[in-house]
Amino acid sequence: MSYDTFQLHVMMLRDRVRTEAFARAIQALVKPGDRVLDFGCGTGVLSVFAERAGAAHVYALERSRMLGAARRVFAANSCTRIEPIAGDGATVELPGPVDVIVSEWMGHFVFAEALMFEPLLRLRDTYLRPGGRMIPARCTFHATLVTDPTPFEELACLRARPYGIDFAEVAEAPLFQSHMIAFRRDQLMPQSVQIGALEMHSVRCLPDAMRGTIECDADRLTYGLCGWFAAELGAQDPPLSTGPFDPPTCWVQLFFPFERPLPVRAGEPATLEISVLSHPQRYHYAWSARVGREERRGDDILLEASLLR
Ligand SMILES: C[S@@+](CC[C@H](N)C(=O)[O-])C[C@H]1O[C@@H](n2cnc3c(N)ncnc32)[C@H](O)[C@@H]1O
């Protein structure tokens, strides 16, 4: 799906949990007189919030054709202090430094499909004044175990020779990919753990293996990891959480399946690990869970390198 068309933008704007959290943060953190960069302005919504918060000047940077729509939004809302800039965050040269960078740059589980992370760090290092503010200021990563077999069974369906066709060559492949799913809380172990964090004012590279331990609640089988993130936008508000135990957002969660179920027992610690690995076109994941001597691992790198060439 492309940012050149309205489908994704309407979905994001309809997500009030997301958009209102940004509105509150911008209102709290942008001070009258600030110069602001809105990196990836899309329809321009965050730029309008920034001007309304009193920004002296807002650079609305966007590389897709949606900048045309943003220009119309700015005009219709009598925004006179927003400067639309057509360009790519990886290479663009801005007219000057800024006090605040606001960007809704996070993909599913932050990194899925989102290639805005490295351009964002470049813009921060080049244009953010010392002591300037990043919105969001911090992203945290969270995980738990999936206890409902349904998502696993759906992905393993090719094992059963559907339509009388032998899919054996590829039947395991869907279990080595992450999948977007909106989980219900009753599909998951109730405990979750923070496995990592990105400090947006100082982060220099992707997190190494992100890891945490939860105590299993019952004797049962588990079928994969559920991962999500929360964005601390920098205001006093609670973080904008995209988790299964919070109000739903357009980010839903990522399911990192196991190849076969992992048995756990009540009171046992389970160590959950997710690694993010960069790649020229997209990010890849490797994941694992260990309980006692049993371990399950998944990895979408080999899959792409071999099967989907
Ligand atoms: C998740 S959308 C957010 C849109 C808008 N800020 C909002 O909150 O509704 C990210 C936007 O960033 C733009 N974008 C992605 N990478 C970019 C880049 N390297 N340079 C400029 N814009 C980029 C996309 O085209 C898209 O419009």
The ligand as a Tripos MOL2 file, in Angstrom:
@<TRIPOS>MOLECULE
LIG
   27    29     1     0     0
SMALL
NO_CHARGES

@<TRIPOS>ATOM
      1 C1          2.8970    7.0030    9.0380 C.3       1 LIG1
      2 S1          2.6900    8.3100    7.8640 S.3       1 LIG1
      3 C2          2.3020    9.6880    8.9080 C.3       1 LIG1
      4 C3          1.5440   10.7900    8.1800 C.3       1 LIG1
      5 C4          1.1090   11.9650    9.0650 C.3       1 LIG1
      6 N1          2.2400   12.5600    9.7490 N.3       1 LIG1
      7 C5          0.0840   11.5300   10.0800 C.2       1 LIG1
      8 O1          0.4030   11.4900   11.2710 O.co2     1 LIG1
      9 O2         -1.0480   11.2090    9.6820 O.co2     1 LIG1
     10 C6          4.3660    8.5950    7.3720 C.3       1 LIG1
     11 C7          4.5260    9.5900    6.2260 C.3       1 LIG1
     12 O3          5.9230    9.7920    6.0200 O.3       1 LIG1
     13 C8          6.2080    9.8360    4.6350 C.3       1 LIG1
     14 N2          7.6090    9.3970    4.4600 N.ar      1 LIG1
     15 C9          8.1070    8.1550    4.6310 C.ar      1 LIG1
     16 N3          9.4340    8.1350    4.4140 N.ar      1 LIG1
     17 C10         9.7790    9.3920    4.0900 C.ar      1 LIG1
     18 C11        11.0240    9.9940    3.7450 C.ar      1 LIG1
     19 N4         12.1580    9.2790    3.7250 N.pl3     1 LIG1
     20 N5         11.0420   11.3120    3.4590 N.ar      1 LIG1
     21 C12         9.8870   12.0430    3.4810 C.ar      1 LIG1
     22 N6          8.6790   11.5150    3.8030 N.ar      1 LIG1
     23 C13         8.6260   10.2100    4.1000 C.ar      1 LIG1
     24 C14         5.1880    8.8940    4.0150 C.3       1 LIG1
     25 O4          5.0060    9.1660    2.6340 O.3       1 LIG1
     26 C15         3.9520    9.1440    4.8900 C.3       1 LIG1
     27 O5          3.1510   10.1590    4.3420 O.3       1 LIG1
@<TRIPOS>BOND
     1     1     2 1
     2     2     3 1
     3     2    10 1
     4     3     4 1
     5     4     5 1
     6     5     6 1
     7     5     7 1
     8     7     8 2
     9     7     9 1
    10    10    11 1
    11    11    12 1
    12    11    26 1
    13    12    13 1
    14    13    14 1
    15    13    24 1
    16    14    15 ar
    17    14    23 ar
    18    15    16 ar
    19    16    17 ar
    20    17    18 ar
    21    17    23 ar
    22    18    19 1
    23    18    20 ar
    24    20    21 ar
    25    21    22 ar
    26    22    23 ar
    27    24    25 1
    28    24    26 1
    29    26    27 1
@<TRIPOS>SUBSTRUCTURE
     1 LIG1         1 GROUP 0 **** ****
